[in-house]
């Protein structure tokens, strides 16, 4: 089965239970993905680059 390229954006310490749930589901299903981390303490989720990916500026973002 062919998958699109998936990038999971998560907080840097997996504090978000939602980000961890997505990570576990992708791993358990064997779906290849790239993990990119956002440092919430440094407010990286408010950068213009991340805002272009997520309207709510929250993690996780796929």
Secondary structure in CASP SS format (residue, H / E / C, confidence):
PFRMAT SS
TARGET T0000
AUTHOR 0000-0000-0000
METHOD secondary structure of the structure
MODEL  1
X C 1.00
X C 1.00
X C 1.00
X C 1.00
X C 1.00
X C 1.00
X E 1.00
X E 1.00
X E 1.00
X E 1.00
X E 1.00
X C 1.00
X C 1.00
X C 1.00
X C 1.00
X C 1.00
X H 1.00
X H 1.00
X H 1.00
X H 1.00
X H 1.00
X H 1.00
X H 1.00
X H 1.00
X H 1.00
X H 1.00
X H 1.00
X H 1.00
X H 1.00
X C 1.00
X C 1.00
X C 1.00
X C 1.00
X E 1.00
X E 1.00
X E 1.00
X E 1.00
X E 1.00
X C 1.00
X H 1.00
X H 1.00
X H 1.00
X C 1.00
X H 1.00
X H 1.00
X H 1.00
X C 1.00
X H 1.00
X H 1.00
X H 1.00
X H 1.00
X C 1.00
X C 1.00
X C 1.00
X C 1.00
X C 1.00
X C 1.00
X C 1.00
X C 1.00
X C 1.00
X E 1.00
X C 1.00
END
